[in-house]
Amino acid sequence: QVQLVESGGGLVQPGGSLRLSCAASRSIGRIYDMAWYRQAPGKQRELVARITPDGSTNYADFVKGRFTISRDFAKNSMYMQMNSLKAEDTAVYYCAVNLHWGQGTQVTVSS
């Protein structure tokens, strides 16, 4: 079992930035992809970005050019830098690794 803990969410104005972090309770090695998902009220959970063990990344079209995913094996952590935030980015953001999920962190973009 591995526990995942997200942090870094909060309230930000449109156009602002946030950096999300996901810390794993133990090493997950260089085996699994890590990913960020989000779920807005009344909507299904959706993939935002994914990073493979070799550092390859892919992004949902709605965040391309604005969000950047990264990971640090030494710290058992993953990050997502979110720039140019929009109101429609408001959601709970979840970290996921090999069918394990964090509890989520709320991101609210509002003026």
Biopython code that builds the backbone (N, CA, C, O; Angstrom):
import numpy as np
from Bio.PDB.StructureBuilder import StructureBuilder

atoms = [
    (1, "GLN", "N", (0.830, -1.186, 0.000)),
    (1, "GLN", "CA", (0.000, 0.000, 0.000)),
    (1, "GLN", "C", (0.874, 1.249, 0.000)),
    (1, "GLN", "O", (1.968, 1.262, 0.563)),
    (2, "VAL", "N", (0.378, 2.272, -0.629)),
    (2, "VAL", "CA", (1.060, 3.555, -0.615)),
    (2, "VAL", "C", (0.026, 4.640, -0.382)),
    (2, "VAL", "O", (-1.040, 4.636, -0.997)),
    (3, "GLN", "N", (0.342, 5.564, 0.506)),
    (3, "GLN", "CA", (-0.534, 6.705, 0.738)),
    (3, "GLN", "C", (-0.010, 7.892, -0.068)),
    (3, "GLN", "O", (1.194, 8.128, -0.168)),
    (4, "LEU", "N", (-0.949, 8.614, -0.628)),
    (4, "LEU", "CA", (-0.625, 9.797, -1.418)),
    (4, "LEU", "C", (-1.269, 11.017, -0.770)),
    (4, "LEU", "O", (-2.452, 10.992, -0.430)),
    (5, "VAL", "N", (-0.501, 12.071, -0.603)),
    (5, "VAL", "CA", (-1.014, 13.275, 0.032)),
    (5, "VAL", "C", (-0.753, 14.466, -0.885)),
    (5, "VAL", "O", (0.391, 14.796, -1.197)),
    (6, "GLU", "N", (-1.850, 15.103, -1.309)),
    (6, "GLU", "CA", (-1.735, 16.292, -2.140)),
    (6, "GLU", "C", (-1.714, 17.548, -1.275)),
    (6, "GLU", "O", (-2.253, 17.567, -0.169)),
    (7, "SER", "N", (-1.094, 18.572, -1.788)),
    (7, "SER", "CA", (-1.095, 19.873, -1.126)),
    (7, "SER", "C", (-0.880, 20.951, -2.185)),
    (7, "SER", "O", (-0.517, 20.664, -3.326)),
    (8, "GLY", "N", (-1.113, 22.193, -1.779)),
    (8, "GLY", "CA", (-0.846, 23.311, -2.666)),
    (8, "GLY", "C", (-2.069, 23.949, -3.277)),
    (8, "GLY", "O", (-1.957, 24.963, -3.965)),
    (9, "GLY", "N", (-3.230, 23.381, -3.041)),
    (9, "GLY", "CA", (-4.439, 23.986, -3.566)),
    (9, "GLY", "C", (-4.785, 25.269, -2.828)),
    (9, "GLY", "O", (-4.151, 25.628, -1.836)),
    (10, "GLY", "N", (-5.797, 25.945, -3.330)),
    (10, "GLY", "CA", (-6.228, 27.177, -2.681)),
    (10, "GLY", "C", (-7.072, 28.020, -3.602)),
    (10, "GLY", "O", (-7.528, 27.570, -4.653)),
    (11, "LEU", "N", (-7.271, 29.254, -3.183)),
    (11, "LEU", "CA", (-8.053, 30.217, -3.951)),
    (11, "LEU", "C", (-7.103, 31.145, -4.696)),
    (11, "LEU", "O", (-6.181, 31.709, -4.107)),
    (12, "VAL", "N", (-7.334, 31.297, -5.981)),
    (12, "VAL", "CA", (-6.472, 32.154, -6.794)),
    (12, "VAL", "C", (-7.334, 32.895, -7.807)),
    (12, "VAL", "O", (-8.377, 32.394, -8.229)),
    (13, "GLN", "N", (-6.905, 34.063, -8.188)),
    (13, "GLN", "CA", (-7.647, 34.841, -9.174)),
    (13, "GLN", "C", (-7.373, 34.312, -10.585)),
    (13, "GLN", "O", (-6.334, 33.698, -10.828)),
    (14, "PRO", "N", (-8.281, 34.545, -11.491)),
    (14, "PRO", "CA", (-8.034, 34.156, -12.893)),
    (14, "PRO", "C", (-6.727, 34.757, -13.388)),
    (14, "PRO", "O", (-6.423, 35.922, -13.131)),
    (15, "GLY", "N", (-5.962, 33.940, -14.102)),
    (15, "GLY", "CA", (-4.655, 34.370, -14.571)),
    (15, "GLY", "C", (-3.528, 34.057, -13.602)),
    (15, "GLY", "O", (-2.354, 34.189, -13.949)),
    (16, "GLY", "N", (-3.872, 33.649, -12.405)),
    (16, "GLY", "CA", (-2.869, 33.360, -11.395)),
    (16, "GLY", "C", (-2.262, 31.978, -11.532)),
    (16, "GLY", "O", (-2.549, 31.244, -12.478)),
    (17, "SER", "N", (-1.418, 31.639, -10.570)),
    (17, "SER", "CA", (-0.690, 30.370, -10.609)),
    (17, "SER", "C", (-0.775, 29.657, -9.261)),
    (17, "SER", "O", (-0.934, 30.276, -8.209)),
    (18, "LEU", "N", (-0.664, 28.345, -9.335)),
    (18, "LEU", "CA", (-0.537, 27.499, -8.151)),
    (18, "LEU", "C", (0.395, 26.350, -8.491)),
    (18, "LEU", "O", (0.548, 25.977, -9.654)),
    (19, "ARG", "N", (1.015, 25.796, -7.460)),
    (19, "ARG", "CA", (1.853, 24.605, -7.650)),
    (19, "ARG", "C", (1.352, 23.524, -6.717)),
    (19, "ARG", "O", (1.410, 23.669, -5.496)),
    (20, "LEU", "N", (0.863, 22.448, -7.286)),
    (20, "LEU", "CA", (0.385, 21.316, -6.507)),
    (20, "LEU", "C", (1.519, 20.327, -6.264)),
    (20, "LEU", "O", (2.405, 20.154, -7.101)),
    (21, "SER", "N", (1.472, 19.694, -5.118)),
    (21, "SER", "CA", (2.451, 18.654, -4.785)),
    (21, "SER", "C", (1.721, 17.381, -4.388)),
    (21, "SER", "O", (0.615, 17.423, -3.849)),
    (22, "CYS", "N", (2.347, 16.268, -4.659)),
    (22, "CYS", "CA", (1.832, 14.964, -4.247)),
    (22, "CYS", "C", (2.987, 14.188, -3.653)),
    (22, "CYS", "O", (3.976, 13.907, -4.330)),
    (23, "ALA", "N", (2.856, 13.842, -2.384)),
    (23, "ALA", "CA", (3.908, 13.103, -1.702)),
    (23, "ALA", "C", (3.447, 11.675, -1.441)),
    (23, "ALA", "O", (2.367, 11.450, -0.895)),
    (24, "ALA", "N", (4.273, 10.720, -1.835)),
    (24, "ALA", "CA", (3.976, 9.310, -1.583)),
    (24, "ALA", "C", (4.630, 8.873, -0.276)),
    (24, "ALA", "O", (5.699, 9.359, 0.095)),
    (25, "SER", "N", (3.968, 7.950, 0.408)),
    (25, "SER", "CA", (4.446, 7.522, 1.729)),
    (25, "SER", "C", (5.675, 6.622, 1.644)),
    (25, "SER", "O", (6.368, 6.416, 2.641)),
    (26, "ARG", "N", (5.940, 6.098, 0.479)),
    (26, "ARG", "CA", (7.125, 5.261, 0.285)),
    (26, "ARG", "C", (7.553, 5.353, -1.169)),
    (26, "ARG", "O", (6.839, 5.898, -2.011)),
    (27, "SER", "N", (8.703, 4.825, -1.442)),
    (27, "SER", "CA", (9.183, 4.839, -2.805)),
    (27, "SER", "C", (8.272, 4.004, -3.699)),
    (27, "SER", "O", (7.869, 2.902, -3.326)),
    (28, "ILE", "N", (7.957, 4.516, -4.846)),
    (28, "ILE", "CA", (7.181, 3.758, -5.820)),
    (28, "ILE", "C", (8.037, 3.305, -6.978)),
    (28, "ILE", "O", (7.551, 2.721, -7.947)),
    (29, "GLY", "N", (9.318, 3.586, -6.860)),
    (29, "GLY", "CA", (10.267, 3.113, -7.853)),
    (29, "GLY", "C", (10.051, 3.729, -9.218)),
    (29, "GLY", "O", (9.201, 4.599, -9.408)),
    (30, "ARG", "N", (10.827, 3.264, -10.142)),
    (30, "ARG", "CA", (10.745, 3.768, -11.517)),
    (30, "ARG", "C", (9.937, 2.785, -12.357)),
    (30, "ARG", "O", (10.383, 2.303, -13.398)),
    (31, "ILE", "N", (8.741, 2.510, -11.868)),
    (31, "ILE", "CA", (7.895, 1.517, -12.521)),
    (31, "ILE", "C", (6.609, 2.127, -13.052)),
    (31, "ILE", "O", (6.207, 1.871, -14.187)),
    (32, "TYR", "N", (5.967, 2.941, -12.214)),
    (32, "TYR", "CA", (4.610, 3.376, -12.523)),
    (32, "TYR", "C", (4.544, 4.805, -13.034)),
    (32, "TYR", "O", (5.333, 5.673, -12.660)),
    (33, "ASP", "N", (3.568, 5.006, -13.904)),
    (33, "ASP", "CA", (3.205, 6.375, -14.248)),
    (33, "ASP", "C", (2.612, 7.048, -13.006)),
    (33, "ASP", "O", (2.083, 6.389, -12.111)),
    (34, "MET", "N", (2.714, 8.353, -12.981)),
    (34, "MET", "CA", (2.003, 9.150, -11.989)),
    (34, "MET", "C", (1.114, 10.121, -12.749)),
    (34, "MET", "O", (1.435, 10.532, -13.864)),
    (35, "ALA", "N", (0.007, 10.478, -12.143)),
    (35, "ALA", "CA", (-0.937, 11.317, -12.876)),
    (35, "ALA", "C", (-1.703, 12.244, -11.949)),
    (35, "ALA", "O", (-1.874, 11.972, -10.761)),
    (36, "TRP", "N", (-2.153, 13.335, -12.522)),
    (36, "TRP", "CA", (-3.084, 14.242, -11.859)),
    (36, "TRP", "C", (-4.437, 14.133, -12.560)),
    (36, "TRP", "O", (-4.527, 14.145, -13.788)),
    (37, "TYR", "N", (-5.472, 14.027, -11.752)),
    (37, "TYR", "CA", (-6.840, 14.059, -12.231)),
    (37, "TYR", "C", (-7.541, 15.221, -11.529)),
    (37, "TYR", "O", (-7.042, 15.771, -10.548)),
    (38, "ARG", "N", (-8.689, 15.570, -12.050)),
    (38, "ARG", "CA", (-9.505, 16.565, -11.359)),
    (38, "ARG", "C", (-10.977, 16.234, -11.513)),
    (38, "ARG", "O", (-11.396, 15.551, -12.447)),
    (39, "GLN", "N", (-11.744, 16.741, -10.566)),
    (39, "GLN", "CA", (-13.193, 16.539, -10.605)),
    (39, "GLN", "C", (-13.876, 17.816, -10.159)),
    (39, "GLN", "O", (-13.719, 18.268, -9.025)),
    (40, "ALA", "N", (-14.630, 18.379, -11.069)),
    (40, "ALA", "CA", (-15.406, 19.579, -10.768)),
    (40, "ALA", "C", (-16.790, 19.162, -10.289)),
    (40, "ALA", "O", (-17.235, 18.054, -10.592)),
    (41, "PRO", "N", (-17.475, 20.020, -9.554)),
    (41, "PRO", "CA", (-18.813, 19.681, -9.058)),
    (41, "PRO", "C", (-19.756, 19.270, -10.192)),
    (41, "PRO", "O", (-19.891, 19.979, -11.190)),
    (42, "GLY", "N", (-20.394, 18.131, -10.025)),
    (42, "GLY", "CA", (-21.353, 17.676, -11.015)),
    (42, "GLY", "C", (-20.746, 17.065, -12.258)),
    (42, "GLY", "O", (-21.460, 16.728, -13.202)),
    (43, "LYS", "N", (-19.430, 16.919, -12.265)),
    (43, "LYS", "CA", (-18.758, 16.363, -13.447)),
    (43, "LYS", "C", (-17.964, 15.120, -13.074)),
    (43, "LYS", "O", (-17.672, 14.872, -11.904)),
    (44, "GLN", "N", (-17.625, 14.350, -14.093)),
    (44, "GLN", "CA", (-16.823, 13.156, -13.865)),
    (44, "GLN", "C", (-15.352, 13.528, -13.662)),
    (44, "GLN", "O", (-14.884, 14.574, -14.113)),
    (45, "ARG", "N", (-14.652, 12.647, -12.977)),
    (45, "ARG", "CA", (-13.227, 12.842, -12.801)),
    (45, "ARG", "C", (-12.541, 12.695, -14.158)),
    (45, "ARG", "O", (-12.876, 11.809, -14.944)),
    (46, "GLU", "N", (-11.574, 13.581, -14.420)),
    (46, "GLU", "CA", (-10.911, 13.570, -15.711)),
    (46, "GLU", "C", (-9.404, 13.668, -15.549)),
    (46, "GLU", "O", (-8.901, 14.272, -14.601)),
    (47, "LEU", "N", (-8.701, 13.066, -16.485)),
    (47, "LEU", "CA", (-7.248, 13.108, -16.487)),
    (47, "LEU", "C", (-6.772, 14.500, -16.881)),
    (47, "LEU", "O", (-7.254, 15.087, -17.849)),
    (48, "VAL", "N", (-5.821, 15.012, -16.118)),
    (48, "VAL", "CA", (-5.247, 16.321, -16.423)),
    (48, "VAL", "C", (-3.871, 16.158, -17.067)),
    (48, "VAL", "O", (-3.591, 16.738, -18.116)),
    (49, "ALA", "N", (-3.018, 15.360, -16.424)),
    (49, "ALA", "CA", (-1.654, 15.183, -16.933)),
    (49, "ALA", "C", (-1.085, 13.889, -16.381)),
    (49, "ALA", "O", (-1.476, 13.416, -15.314)),
    (50, "ARG", "N", (-0.143, 13.329, -17.143)),
    (50, "ARG", "CA", (0.490, 12.072, -16.749)),
    (50, "ARG", "C", (1.975, 12.165, -17.037)),
    (50, "ARG", "O", (2.404, 12.793, -18.005)),
    (51, "ILE", "N", (2.759, 11.520, -16.165)),
    (51, "ILE", "CA", (4.199, 11.464, -16.387)),
    (51, "ILE", "C", (4.685, 10.035, -16.182)),
    (51, "ILE", "O", (4.329, 9.382, -15.201)),
    (52, "THR", "N", (5.499, 9.557, -17.117)),
    (52, "THR", "CA", (6.009, 8.195, -17.043)),
    (52, "THR", "C", (7.317, 8.160, -16.257)),
    (52, "THR", "O", (7.897, 9.206, -15.965)),
    (53, "PRO", "N", (7.784, 6.953, -15.913)),
    (53, "PRO", "CA", (9.061, 6.866, -15.192)),
    (53, "PRO", "C", (10.238, 7.477, -15.947)),
    (53, "PRO", "O", (11.184, 7.964, -15.328)),
    (54, "ASP", "N", (10.189, 7.455, -17.265)),
    (54, "ASP", "CA", (11.302, 8.035, -18.019)),
    (54, "ASP", "C", (11.108, 9.524, -18.303)),
    (54, "ASP", "O", (11.886, 10.135, -19.035)),
    (55, "GLY", "N", (10.048, 10.101, -17.706)),
    (55, "GLY", "CA", (9.852, 11.531, -17.816)),
    (55, "GLY", "C", (8.974, 11.997, -18.963)),
    (55, "GLY", "O", (8.761, 13.199, -19.128)),
    (56, "SER", "N", (8.465, 11.075, -19.754)),
    (56, "SER", "CA", (7.549, 11.472, -20.823)),
    (56, "SER", "C", (6.244, 11.982, -20.207)),
    (56, "SER", "O", (5.771, 11.472, -19.192)),
    (57, "THR", "N", (5.690, 12.984, -20.841)),
    (57, "THR", "CA", (4.479, 13.596, -20.298)),
    (57, "THR", "C", (3.390, 13.680, -21.357)),
    (57, "THR", "O", (3.668, 13.743, -22.554)),
    (58, "ASN", "N", (2.170, 13.678, -20.902)),
    (58, "ASN", "CA", (1.068, 14.045, -21.781)),
    (58, "ASN", "C", (0.021, 14.798, -20.981)),
    (58, "ASN", "O", (-0.142, 14.605, -19.776)),
    (59, "TYR", "N", (-0.675, 15.654, -21.692)),
    (59, "TYR", "CA", (-1.603, 16.592, -21.070)),
    (59, "TYR", "C", (-2.948, 16.565, -21.770)),
    (59, "TYR", "O", (-3.045, 16.324, -22.974)),
    (60, "ALA", "N", (-3.979, 16.819, -20.982)),
    (60, "ALA", "CA", (-5.276, 17.040, -21.585)),
    (60, "ALA", "C", (-5.223, 18.328, -22.403)),
    (60, "ALA", "O", (-4.497, 19.260, -22.058)),
    (61, "ASP", "N", (-5.981, 18.373, -23.468)),
    (61, "ASP", "CA", (-5.946, 19.549, -24.342)),
    (61, "ASP", "C", (-6.269, 20.831, -23.579)),
    (61, "ASP", "O", (-5.736, 21.896, -23.890)),
    (62, "PHE", "N", (-7.136, 20.726, -22.590)),
    (62, "PHE", "CA", (-7.584, 21.944, -21.907)),
    (62, "PHE", "C", (-6.523, 22.551, -20.987)),
    (62, "PHE", "O", (-6.735, 23.639, -20.452)),
    (63, "VAL", "N", (-5.387, 21.875, -20.790)),
    (63, "VAL", "CA", (-4.318, 22.461, -19.960)),
    (63, "VAL", "C", (-2.993, 22.606, -20.702)),
    (63, "VAL", "O", (-2.033, 23.150, -20.156)),
    (64, "LYS", "N", (-2.935, 22.131, -21.925)),
    (64, "LYS", "CA", (-1.681, 22.214, -22.680)),
    (64, "LYS", "C", (-1.195, 23.652, -22.765)),
    (64, "LYS", "O", (-1.953, 24.571, -23.075)),
    (65, "GLY", "N", (0.086, 23.817, -22.481)),
    (65, "GLY", "CA", (0.689, 25.140, -22.530)),
    (65, "GLY", "C", (0.528, 25.948, -21.258)),
    (65, "GLY", "O", (1.138, 27.007, -21.111)),
    (66, "ARG", "N", (-0.292, 25.455, -20.335)),
    (66, "ARG", "CA", (-0.515, 26.186, -19.080)),
    (66, "ARG", "C", (-0.014, 25.413, -17.852)),
    (66, "ARG", "O", (0.473, 26.010, -16.892)),
    (67, "PHE", "N", (-0.136, 24.096, -17.893)),
    (67, "PHE", "CA", (0.242, 23.262, -16.752)),
    (67, "PHE", "C", (1.496, 22.469, -17.111)),
    (67, "PHE", "O", (1.706, 22.094, -18.264)),
    (68, "THR", "N", (2.326, 22.223, -16.092)),
    (68, "THR", "CA", (3.532, 21.413, -16.279)),
    (68, "THR", "C", (3.640, 20.402, -15.155)),
    (68, "THR", "O", (3.649, 20.766, -13.979)),
    (69, "ILE", "N", (3.722, 19.137, -15.516)),
    (69, "ILE", "CA", (3.844, 18.057, -14.532)),
    (69, "ILE", "C", (5.311, 17.674, -14.411)),
    (69, "ILE", "O", (6.058, 17.710, -15.389)),
    (70, "SER", "N", (5.713, 17.305, -13.201)),
    (70, "SER", "CA", (7.085, 16.857, -12.975)),
    (70, "SER", "C", (7.097, 15.887, -11.800)),
    (70, "SER", "O", (6.121, 15.786, -11.057)),
    (71, "ARG", "N", (8.214, 15.174, -11.638)),
    (71, "ARG", "CA", (8.325, 14.256, -10.512)),
    (71, "ARG", "C", (9.755, 14.242, -10.006)),
    (71, "ARG", "O", (10.699, 14.548, -10.735)),
    (72, "ASP", "N", (9.889, 13.879, -8.743)),
    (72, "ASP", "CA", (11.192, 13.801, -8.096)),
    (72, "ASP", "C", (11.275, 12.443, -7.411)),
    (72, "ASP", "O", (10.672, 12.237, -6.358)),
    (73, "PHE", "N", (12.016, 11.526, -8.003)),
    (73, "PHE", "CA", (12.102, 10.172, -7.451)),
    (73, "PHE", "C", (12.719, 10.176, -6.063)),
    (73, "PHE", "O", (12.296, 9.412, -5.196)),
    (74, "ALA", "N", (13.710, 11.023, -5.842)),
    (74, "ALA", "CA", (14.396, 11.054, -4.552)),
    (74, "ALA", "C", (13.450, 11.448, -3.421)),
    (74, "ALA", "O", (13.617, 11.021, -2.278)),
    (75, "LYS", "N", (12.457, 12.265, -3.755)),
    (75, "LYS", "CA", (11.502, 12.724, -2.742)),
    (75, "LYS", "C", (10.170, 11.995, -2.826)),
    (75, "LYS", "O", (9.226, 12.344, -2.116)),
    (76, "ASN", "N", (10.085, 10.993, -3.682)),
    (76, "ASN", "CA", (8.817, 10.251, -3.863)),
    (76, "ASN", "C", (7.660, 11.214, -4.109)),
    (76, "ASN", "O", (6.574, 11.047, -3.555)),
    (77, "SER", "N", (7.897, 12.194, -4.922)),
    (77, "SER", "CA", (6.915, 13.251, -5.096)),
    (77, "SER", "C", (6.653, 13.577, -6.566)),
    (77, "SER", "O", (7.466, 13.305, -7.449)),
    (78, "MET", "N", (5.503, 14.159, -6.780)),
    (78, "MET", "CA", (5.101, 14.654, -8.090)),
    (78, "MET", "C", (4.554, 16.057, -7.900)),
    (78, "MET", "O", (4.038, 16.395, -6.835)),
    (79, "TYR", "N", (4.671, 16.863, -8.931)),
    (79, "TYR", "CA", (4.238, 18.248, -8.850)),
    (79, "TYR", "C", (3.453, 18.633, -10.101)),
    (79, "TYR", "O", (3.532, 17.966, -11.133)),
    (80, "MET", "N", (2.718, 19.690, -9.990)),
    (80, "MET", "CA", (2.096, 20.270, -11.174)),
    (80, "MET", "C", (2.055, 21.784, -11.019)),
    (80, "MET", "O", (1.368, 22.318, -10.148)),
    (81, "GLN", "N", (2.786, 22.449, -11.864)),
    (81, "GLN", "CA", (2.760, 23.906, -11.920)),
    (81, "GLN", "C", (1.606, 24.319, -12.819)),
    (81, "GLN", "O", (1.526, 23.911, -13.977)),
    (82, "MET", "N", (0.725, 25.123, -12.276)),
    (82, "MET", "CA", (-0.466, 25.546, -13.004)),
    (82, "MET", "C", (-0.416, 27.061, -13.184)),
    (82, "MET", "O", (-0.465, 27.816, -12.213)),
    (83, "ASN", "N", (-0.320, 27.484, -14.419)),
    (83, "ASN", "CA", (-0.266, 28.909, -14.745)),
    (83, "ASN", "C", (-1.494, 29.312, -15.545)),
    (83, "ASN", "O", (-2.220, 28.466, -16.067)),
    (84, "SER", "N", (-1.708, 30.598, -15.631)),
    (84, "SER", "CA", (-2.832, 31.145, -16.420)),
    (84, "SER", "C", (-4.135, 30.443, -16.063)),
    (84, "SER", "O", (-4.885, 30.020, -16.943)),
    (85, "LEU", "N", (-4.391, 30.326, -14.794)),
    (85, "LEU", "CA", (-5.574, 29.591, -14.339)),
    (85, "LEU", "C", (-6.857, 30.286, -14.759)),
    (85, "LEU", "O", (-6.941, 31.513, -14.816)),
    (86, "LYS", "N", (-7.849, 29.462, -15.049)),
    (86, "LYS", "CA", (-9.155, 29.942, -15.484)),
    (86, "LYS", "C", (-10.211, 29.460, -14.502)),
    (86, "LYS", "O", (-9.985, 28.522, -13.738)),
    (87, "ALA", "N", (-11.352, 30.104, -14.532)),
    (87, "ALA", "CA", (-12.452, 29.696, -13.643)),
    (87, "ALA", "C", (-12.819, 28.239, -13.863)),
    (87, "ALA", "O", (-13.181, 27.536, -12.919)),
    (88, "GLU", "N", (-12.729, 27.788, -15.094)),
    (88, "GLU", "CA", (-13.097, 26.394, -15.390)),
    (88, "GLU", "C", (-12.075, 25.379, -14.890)),
    (88, "GLU", "O", (-12.311, 24.174, -14.984)),
    (89, "ASP", "N", (-10.957, 25.838, -14.365)),
    (89, "ASP", "CA", (-10.000, 24.936, -13.733)),
    (89, "ASP", "C", (-10.388, 24.617, -12.290)),
    (89, "ASP", "O", (-9.754, 23.779, -11.648)),
    (90, "THR", "N", (-11.399, 25.265, -11.792)),
    (90, "THR", "CA", (-11.866, 25.007, -10.428)),
    (90, "THR", "C", (-12.316, 23.560, -10.287)),
    (90, "THR", "O", (-13.183, 23.092, -11.025)),
    (91, "ALA", "N", (-11.720, 22.861, -9.333)),
    (91, "ALA", "CA", (-12.005, 21.435, -9.152)),
    (91, "ALA", "C", (-11.201, 20.941, -7.952)),
    (91, "ALA", "O", (-10.353, 21.649, -7.408)),
    (92, "VAL", "N", (-11.496, 19.709, -7.560)),
    (92, "VAL", "CA", (-10.622, 18.999, -6.631)),
    (92, "VAL", "C", (-9.614, 18.236, -7.476)),
    (92, "VAL", "O", (-9.987, 17.503, -8.392)),
    (93, "TYR", "N", (-8.355, 18.410, -7.170)),
    (93, "TYR", "CA", (-7.281, 17.771, -7.929)),
    (93, "TYR", "C", (-6.733, 16.587, -7.133)),
    (93, "TYR", "O", (-6.431, 16.695, -5.944)),
    (94, "TYR", "N", (-6.614, 15.454, -7.827)),
    (94, "TYR", "CA", (-6.186, 14.220, -7.199)),
    (94, "TYR", "C", (-4.897, 13.703, -7.833)),
    (94, "TYR", "O", (-4.677, 13.822, -9.038)),
    (95, "CYS", "N", (-4.078, 13.143, -6.999)),
    (95, "CYS", "CA", (-2.861, 12.449, -7.419)),
    (95, "CYS", "C", (-3.187, 10.959, -7.518)),
    (95, "CYS", "O", (-3.925, 10.425, -6.690)),
    (96, "ALA", "N", (-2.641, 10.298, -8.519)),
    (96, "ALA", "CA", (-2.905, 8.874, -8.700)),
    (96, "ALA", "C", (-1.657, 8.137, -9.136)),
    (96, "ALA", "O", (-0.907, 8.591, -10.001)),
    (97, "VAL", "N", (-1.453, 6.981, -8.512)),
    (97, "VAL", "CA", (-0.334, 6.102, -8.869)),
    (97, "VAL", "C", (-0.799, 4.662, -8.725)),
    (97, "VAL", "O", (-1.187, 4.242, -7.635)),
    (98, "ASN", "N", (-0.763, 3.913, -9.801)),
    (98, "ASN", "CA", (-1.046, 2.482, -9.742)),
    (98, "ASN", "C", (-2.305, 2.156, -8.951)),
    (98, "ASN", "O", (-2.266, 1.329, -8.040)),
    (99, "LEU", "N", (-3.394, 2.782, -9.280)),
    (99, "LEU", "CA", (-4.708, 2.552, -8.687)),
    (99, "LEU", "C", (-4.839, 3.114, -7.278)),
    (99, "LEU", "O", (-5.874, 2.928, -6.637)),
    (100, "HIS", "N", (-3.818, 3.791, -6.788)),
    (100, "HIS", "CA", (-3.921, 4.463, -5.502)),
    (100, "HIS", "C", (-4.231, 5.939, -5.740)),
    (100, "HIS", "O", (-3.744, 6.553, -6.690)),
    (101, "TRP", "N", (-5.055, 6.489, -4.848)),
    (101, "TRP", "CA", (-5.491, 7.880, -4.972)),
    (101, "TRP", "C", (-5.220, 8.644, -3.691)),
    (101, "TRP", "O", (-5.283, 8.092, -2.593)),
    (102, "GLY", "N", (-4.916, 9.935, -3.852)),
    (102, "GLY", "CA", (-4.862, 10.801, -2.704)),
    (102, "GLY", "C", (-6.249, 11.284, -2.334)),
    (102, "GLY", "O", (-7.238, 10.905, -2.962)),
    (103, "GLN", "N", (-6.317, 12.130, -1.302)),
    (103, "GLN", "CA", (-7.614, 12.611, -0.832)),
    (103, "GLN", "C", (-8.081, 13.834, -1.613)),
    (103, "GLN", "O", (-9.242, 14.234, -1.523)),
    (104, "GLY", "N", (-7.168, 14.421, -2.377)),
    (104, "GLY", "CA", (-7.513, 15.575, -3.200)),
    (104, "GLY", "C", (-7.198, 16.898, -2.531)),
    (104, "GLY", "O", (-7.137, 17.005, -1.307)),
    (105, "THR", "N", (-7.001, 17.895, -3.364)),
    (105, "THR", "CA", (-6.780, 19.259, -2.889)),
    (105, "THR", "C", (-7.640, 20.200, -3.731)),
    (105, "THR", "O", (-7.662, 20.104, -4.959)),
    (106, "GLN", "N", (-8.337, 21.096, -3.069)),
    (106, "GLN", "CA", (-9.281, 21.977, -3.765)),
    (106, "GLN", "C", (-8.544, 23.139, -4.418)),
    (106, "GLN", "O", (-7.725, 23.810, -3.790)),
    (107, "VAL", "N", (-8.851, 23.358, -5.675)),
    (107, "VAL", "CA", (-8.363, 24.533, -6.400)),
    (107, "VAL", "C", (-9.577, 25.344, -6.816)),
    (107, "VAL", "O", (-10.466, 24.838, -7.502)),
    (108, "THR", "N", (-9.611, 26.592, -6.404)),
    (108, "THR", "CA", (-10.714, 27.480, -6.754)),
    (108, "THR", "C", (-10.145, 28.709, -7.450)),
    (108, "THR", "O", (-9.301, 29.420, -6.904)),
    (109, "VAL", "N", (-10.624, 28.939, -8.659)),
    (109, "VAL", "CA", (-10.175, 30.097, -9.437)),
    (109, "VAL", "C", (-11.351, 31.057, -9.538)),
    (109, "VAL", "O", (-12.348, 30.780, -10.205)),
    (110, "SER", "N", (-11.213, 32.175, -8.869)),
    (110, "SER", "CA", (-12.323, 33.122, -8.809)),
    (110, "SER", "C", (-11.806, 34.511, -8.471)),
    (110, "SER", "O", (-10.820, 34.672, -7.752)),
    (111, "SER", "N", (-12.493, 35.504, -9.006)),
    (111, "SER", "CA", (-12.145, 36.878, -8.663)),
    (111, "SER", "C", (-12.988, 37.372, -7.501)),
    (111, "SER", "O", (-12.835, 38.514, -7.070)),
]
sb = StructureBuilder()
sb.init_structure("model")
sb.init_model(0)
sb.init_chain("A")
sb.init_seg("    ")
for serial, (resi, resn, name, xyz) in enumerate(atoms, 1):
    if name == "N":
        sb.init_residue(resn, " ", resi, " ")
    sb.init_atom(name, np.array(xyz, "f"), 0.0, 1.0, " ", f" {name:<3s}", serial, name[0])
structure = sb.get_structure()
